[in-house]
Amino acid sequence: MNKKKMIFSIFLIAILIVPAVHSAEVLTVTGSSTVLPIAAKCAEVFNEKQSDIIVQVSGGGSGHGIEAVATGKADIGMASREVKDSEINKYGDRFIEDTIAKDGVAVVVSSEIHKKVQNLTKEQIKMIFDGKIKNWKEVGGPDRRILVVVRKSGSGTRDTFMEAIFGSSKAEARGKYIETSENSEMKTVITQSDNAIGYLGLGYLGGKEVKAISIDGVLPTKETVKDGTYPIARSLYLYTWGKTSLKEGKFIDFILSEEGQNIVKEEGFVSVR
C-alpha cells in the first residue's frame, strides 16, 4: 500500500470510529419578569431531562416579550397580560397564546409601614398612587411622606394594577416617585425604604422587609386568587408566533405537564392544571 492510500485509509477509519457530534437546538424565551422565575426553573429542569433542545430564558418585560416573538427575535414571548389590540395592529394577528399559570398583584409596603398599616381600600390605594394622599398618617400610619414606586411602561404587572385600581391600563400614577423595570428592582427599592408602597407578583413575596397588605380586607394568597376574592388577579402567558414549532411545543407542554405545574406552585403561583 502506498503512502497516500495508507493516509486515506487511516482518515476513513477515524471518521467511522468517531461518533457524530450532537448539535442541540436553542430555544430563546424572553419577556415578563413575573413569568421569568417559572420559565427559568422549568428551563433548568427541562434542559437536564433531554439534550435535543437548550432553553435560554431572559427578562425585559411583557411588552418586550411580545415584540420579540412577533419580530423573530425570540421563539417564545412571556407576558403577564394578554396581547393588546395596538400590538395586533402593529405586528399582525398571528400570536398563539398558552395560559401557564395564574397570579395576583400584591400591594406591598415597607416593613416599618406594615407595623401600622395592614389594610387599605381600593379607593385609598388609588388616591395614594394618584398623589392625593401623600402622608401615611392619612391612612393610619406614621407621620411620614409616602414613597410611591411603580413599574415602567411596557410592564404587564403595571397594566394589571392600573386596570384594577384606576379602571384603565393606560392611566398614569401621578403620585409616583420612582419607576422600576423589574419585579426584583421594585422589591429592592421597597426593601431599602422605610416609607414605600408598590406592587409585586405573588412569586416575589417573602422576606422580612416587604409586606403585602390586604385590599378591602382580602390578603393576596394562592387561595384568594384561585377563588376570585382577591381583586387584582390575572393569568400568565407564553406566546409563540404563527404555527408553534416542535421545539416550542415541547417546552410549553413540559410547563403544562404535572411536573411543570408543580414548579409553578413551588415558585409561588397558582397552577392551571
C-alpha positions in Angstrom: 0.0 0.0 0.0 1.5 3.4 -1.0 1.7 6.3 1.4 -1.3 8.2 0.0 -3.6 5.1 0.2 -2.5 4.4 3.8 -3.2 8.0 4.9 -6.7 7.9 3.3 -7.5 4.6 4.9 -6.5 5.9 8.4 -8.6 9.0 7.8 -11.6 6.9 6.7 -11.3 4.7 9.8 -11.2 7.7 12.0 -14.4 9.1 10.6 -16.1 5.8 11.1 -14.9 5.4 14.7 -15.5 9.0 16.0 -19.2 9.4 16.8 -21.1 12.3 15.2 -21.2 15.4 17.4 -24.8 16.1 18.5 -26.0 19.7 17.9 -28.8 20.8 20.1 -31.4 23.4 19.0 -31.5 26.6 21.0 -34.9 27.9 22.2 -35.0 31.5 23.2 -37.6 32.7 25.7 -37.9 36.3 26.8 -40.3 38.9 28.4 -42.2 39.3 31.6 -40.2 39.4 34.8 -43.2 37.9 36.6 -43.2 34.8 34.4 -39.4 34.7 34.5 -39.0 32.5 37.7 -41.4 29.9 36.3 -39.8 29.8 32.9 -36.2 29.8 34.3 -36.8 26.9 36.7 -38.7 24.9 34.1 -35.9 25.5 31.6 -33.3 24.3 34.1 -35.2 21.0 34.7 -36.1 20.6 31.0 -32.5 21.1 29.9 -31.4 18.4 32.4 -34.0 15.9 31.2 -33.1 16.0 27.5 -30.3 17.0 25.2 -32.1 17.9 21.9 -33.1 21.5 23.0 -31.3 24.1 25.1 -33.7 26.6 26.5 -32.3 30.1 27.2 -34.5 32.5 29.3 -34.2 36.3 29.8 -36.4 39.1 31.1 -37.2 42.6 29.9 -41.0 43.0 30.5 -44.2 41.8 28.8 -44.0 44.4 26.1 -40.5 43.3 25.2 -41.5 39.6 25.1 -44.5 40.3 22.8 -42.4 42.4 20.4 -39.5 39.9 20.4 -41.7 36.9 19.4 -43.6 39.0 16.8 -40.3 40.2 15.2 -38.5 36.9 15.3 -36.0 37.9 17.9 -37.2 35.2 20.3 -39.0 31.8 19.9 -41.4 32.4 22.9 -42.5 35.6 24.5 -43.5 35.7 28.2 -46.3 38.0 29.3 -48.3 38.7 32.4 -51.1 40.2 30.3 -52.9 39.5 27.1 -51.6 40.9 23.8 -53.1 44.4 23.3 -55.1 45.5 20.2 -52.4 48.0 19.5 -49.8 45.2 19.3 -52.0 43.2 17.0 -52.5 46.2 14.8 -48.7 46.8 14.8 -47.4 43.2 14.2 -50.4 41.3 12.9 -52.8 38.7 14.4 -50.5 35.6 14.4 -50.0 35.3 18.2 -50.6 31.8 19.6 -51.4 32.0 23.3 -50.9 29.5 26.1 -52.0 30.1 29.7 -49.5 28.6 32.0 -50.4 30.0 35.5 -52.5 32.4 37.5 -51.1 35.2 39.7 -52.2 38.0 41.9 -50.6 41.5 42.0 -50.0 42.2 45.7 -49.8 45.8 47.0 -46.7 45.8 49.2 -45.3 48.3 51.7 -42.0 48.7 53.7 -41.9 46.7 56.9 -41.9 49.8 59.0 -45.2 50.9 57.5 -46.7 47.5 57.8 -46.5 47.8 61.6 -49.4 50.2 61.5 -50.9 49.7 58.0 -52.1 46.2 57.1 -55.2 47.1 55.1 -56.2 49.7 52.6 -59.3 50.2 50.5 -59.1 50.3 46.7 -60.1 53.9 46.9 -57.3 54.7 49.3 -54.8 52.9 47.1 -56.0 54.9 44.1 -55.7 58.2 46.0 -52.1 57.3 47.1 -50.9 56.4 43.6 -52.8 59.4 42.2 -50.9 61.7 44.6 -54.0 62.8 46.5 -52.9 61.0 49.7 -49.3 62.0 50.4 -48.6 61.1 54.0 -49.0 57.7 55.8 -50.7 59.4 58.7 -53.8 60.0 56.5 -54.4 56.2 56.4 -53.5 55.4 60.0 -49.7 55.1 59.5 -46.8 57.2 60.9 -46.2 60.8 60.0 -44.1 60.1 57.0 -44.2 61.0 53.3 -45.4 58.2 51.1 -42.8 57.0 48.6 -44.8 55.6 45.6 -42.9 53.1 43.5 -44.3 52.0 40.1 -43.3 49.9 37.1 -42.3 51.4 33.8 -44.5 51.4 30.7 -44.5 48.0 29.0 -44.8 46.1 32.2 -47.7 43.7 32.3 -47.8 44.0 36.1 -48.2 47.7 35.8 -51.1 47.3 33.3 -52.9 44.8 35.5 -52.5 47.1 38.6 -53.7 50.2 36.8 -56.6 48.4 35.2 -57.8 47.1 38.6 -57.2 50.3 40.6 -57.8 53.1 38.1 -60.1 51.3 35.6 -57.7 51.7 32.7 -54.3 50.2 31.9 -53.4 53.5 30.2 -53.9 55.5 33.4 -51.0 57.3 34.9 -49.9 57.2 38.6 -49.4 60.9 39.2 -48.2 60.3 42.7 -45.2 58.2 41.6 -41.7 59.0 42.8 -39.7 56.0 41.4 -40.1 53.9 38.3 -38.6 50.4 38.2 -38.0 48.0 35.3 -38.4 44.6 37.0 -40.2 43.0 39.9 -36.9 42.3 41.6 -35.9 46.0 41.3 -39.3 47.0 42.8 -38.7 44.7 45.7 -35.2 46.0 46.3 -36.4 49.7 46.4 -39.1 48.9 48.9 -36.8 46.7 51.0 -34.3 49.6 51.3 -37.0 52.2 52.2 -39.0 52.8 55.4 -41.9 54.6 53.7 -42.6 53.0 50.4 -45.6 51.4 48.6 -45.6 49.4 45.4 -46.9 46.2 43.8 -45.4 42.7 43.1 -46.5 39.4 41.6 -47.2 36.7 44.2 -44.0 34.8 43.3 -41.9 37.8 44.6 -43.4 38.0 48.0 -41.4 36.8 51.0 -38.7 38.2 53.2 -39.0 40.4 56.3 -38.6 43.8 54.6 -41.5 43.7 52.1 -45.0 43.1 53.4 -48.2 42.5 51.4 -51.3 44.3 52.7 -55.0 43.4 52.4 -57.2 45.2 49.9 -60.7 45.8 51.4 -59.9 43.0 54.0 -58.6 40.4 51.5 -55.0 39.3 51.5 -53.2 38.2 48.3 -52.7 34.5 48.6 -52.9 31.5 46.2 -56.3 30.6 47.7 -57.9 34.1 47.3 -56.5 34.4 43.7 -57.9 30.9 42.9 -61.4 31.6 44.4 -61.6 35.1 42.8 -62.0 37.0 46.1 -58.7 38.9 45.7 -59.4 41.9 43.4 -56.1 42.1 41.4 -55.7 38.7 39.7 -54.5 37.7 36.3 -53.3 34.9 34.0 -49.7 34.4 32.9 -49.0 33.6 29.3 -46.5 32.2 26.8 -46.8 33.5 23.2 -45.5 31.9 20.0 -45.8 33.4 16.5 -47.7 31.7 13.7 -47.6 27.9 13.9 -46.0 26.7 17.1 -42.8 24.7 16.2 -41.9 21.3 17.5 -39.2 22.7 19.9 -41.5 25.4 21.2 -44.3 22.9 21.7 -42.1 20.5 23.7 -41.1 23.2 26.2 -44.7 24.6 26.6 -46.0 21.0 27.0 -43.4 20.5 29.8 -44.6 23.6 31.6 -48.2 22.4 31.4 -47.3 18.9 32.5 -47.8 17.7 36.1 -44.0 18.3 36.7 -44.1 21.8 35.2 -47.3 22.8 37.1 -45.6 21.6 40.4 -42.8 24.1 39.6 -45.4 26.8 39.0 -46.7 26.2 42.6 -43.2 25.9 44.1 -42.4 29.4 42.6 -45.4 30.9 44.5 -48.0 31.0 41.7 -51.3 29.2 41.0 -51.4 26.2 38.7 -53.9 26.0 35.9 -54.0 22.1 35.8 
